[in-house]
């Protein structure tokens, strides 16, 4: 019994080294990738039809950067990888103000038209389909949107990106000093005065065009007064003839 116990102790293995790959820390990705849509497209050739796949992918960092990409591939995985690379090459920075956008915007791209409006805290993202997928990776938490026009997903995605790209930071137009610009000689005999004011209630810049009548100043030129010479007498006429 003693020998058997000694053999079991001598033959027992030591603690295993923990070399499991699952325990290695994974670096967090800078951008969040999301596949919006995958379509199968076909090209007609002499021998028949060749099928490929088209992927629409959006990437974002949940802060203020977002981009979309569209690419084709022989299979689904290749199309997604290509579209992701395209999206990362076209990253844009958007203006965010307290988890929403600074002002409303409506933009049309091809047949699609997208309207985005700021919302109060707690509203959430009121959007559907493609617009929700894009807004979800931008870091915006409260937003009102409406998709108008075409239902093409690619066009809606590009319209949403262009609308976000056109946003102006709030500090650039809020409480801006009043400016007055006078443009002359655009309309005949009229001066155009452009006044830019700020509406305190809506926090939106307002533009007002005022037409002012042009004041004409005429140079006063002295007029030569011609006085009628008195008629000559008959004696003076005769004296003039004799002198000649």
Helices and strands as residue ranges (DSSP letters): H 2-11, G 21-23, E 32-45, E 48-60, E 65-73, H 76-89, E 92-93, E 105-109, E 112-118, E 125-126, H 130-135, E 143-149, H 153-165, H 170-173, E 179-187, E 190-199, E 204-213, H 234-243
